Amino acid sequence: MTAKGNNIYLRKDGRWEGRYQINRKLNGQIKYGYIYGKSFEEVAEKLVPLRKKTEKMRQLYGESTVTYQEWIDYTGHEIFEGLKPSTVASYRYKIKRYLLPFMGKTSLYEITESFLKEITVKWQEMGLSNSTCTVILRILNKTLRHAVAKKIVSEDLVQEMPKIKIQPQKVHALSQKEEHALKNAVENYDDDKGKAVIFALDAGLRIGEIAGLRWEDIDFEQNIITVNHTYQRIANNQGQGTEMSLGSAKTTASHRIIPMLSEVRELLEKMKKTTNSPYILSVRGKACEPRLLTYHFHCIRKMAGLENIHFHQLRHTFATRCLESSSDISSISAMMGHASTQMTLDIYTDSLLEQRRAVIQGLEYKSA
């Protein structure tokens, strides 16, 4: 490549190439942009407005002109310090799968309300649930807050970030007829791993919590189940493949105590007599992987003649039955491991319809 000054070069293919400074990377290296033309004069003319623009951007926004990809590559390890391995794996996956493809080349200062709303729509078009979109936005906020702490972007700029509130999706619970059909199928199923269905339907446990449930978590004297752990598959530290991990429950609220229904207690007492494993559901004495429990669930729901239902609906069915029998939202929220009673109300609003009807009937009675 032959030089002719002003960072303009004649390439071997006969074209002229000009380069201009975009910004400096966080490691101090200069990041260049490139343009091409048929002559030196053409490239020189194109460079003038580009250099003025990038110089102005550097003056206005400083280091926040670095892209989101550059920021994650440079400081991602710091952002994840102190987090559980399962949380780190989840964050890394969501950043790689949902943030970098849509905003990896976007400068930090360009992350605006309208920009994020457009991306959120794209996520929803991909089929992501509202709750997943909310988690991704929370991860994004965490990475940008770290940029504030490092003085890469100003506090004012991050405060202008949109607080996009995605309404929780209403969850379809099984009807009582569907629930009974599923329980009958469990009774006729010849593998204990099918009992995971009962722990979800009658205790509201998540599938990872069921997989990590140990006998030491069961207190027959107090008639309670203590939820402390979750068992799940996460990416390994090398980023090559995955591994199973037994970690603490997903949030502080997820650490909880659940009183046992008589059906659950009788089932556990029966299972206790036939196992030497520390885990309630196990494979060769070790914890049972959640996807294996999912496989057995689908075998059972097919036996019950149920289509288009997923395992997580069982937990929501438990919550719905609780709401149908009680108005104590605080206790139900605690048993579900929700962060707040408002979260419970947002998700299960439709389940409170009968209670709302009772209120109206009471008003009509008083006015009669």
Secondary structure, 3 states (H helix, E strand, C coil): CEECCCCEEECCCCCEEEEEEEEECCCCCEEEEEEEECCHHHHHHHHHHHHHHHHHHHHHHHHHHCEHHHHHHHHHHHHCCCCCHHHHHHHHHHHHHHHHHHHCCCEHHHCCHHHHHHHHHHHHHCCCCHHHHHHHHHHHHHHHHHHHHCCCCCHHHHHCCCCCCCCCCCCCCCCHHHHHHHHHHHHCCCCHHHHHHHHHHHHCCCHHHHHCCEHHHEECCCCEEEECEEEEEEECCCCCCEEEEEEECCCCCCCEEEECCHHHHHHHHHHHCCCCCCECCEECCEECCHHHHHHHHHHHHHHCCCCCCCCHHHHHHHHHHHHHHCCCHHHHHHHHCCCCHHHHHHHCHHHHHHHHHHHHHHHHHHHC
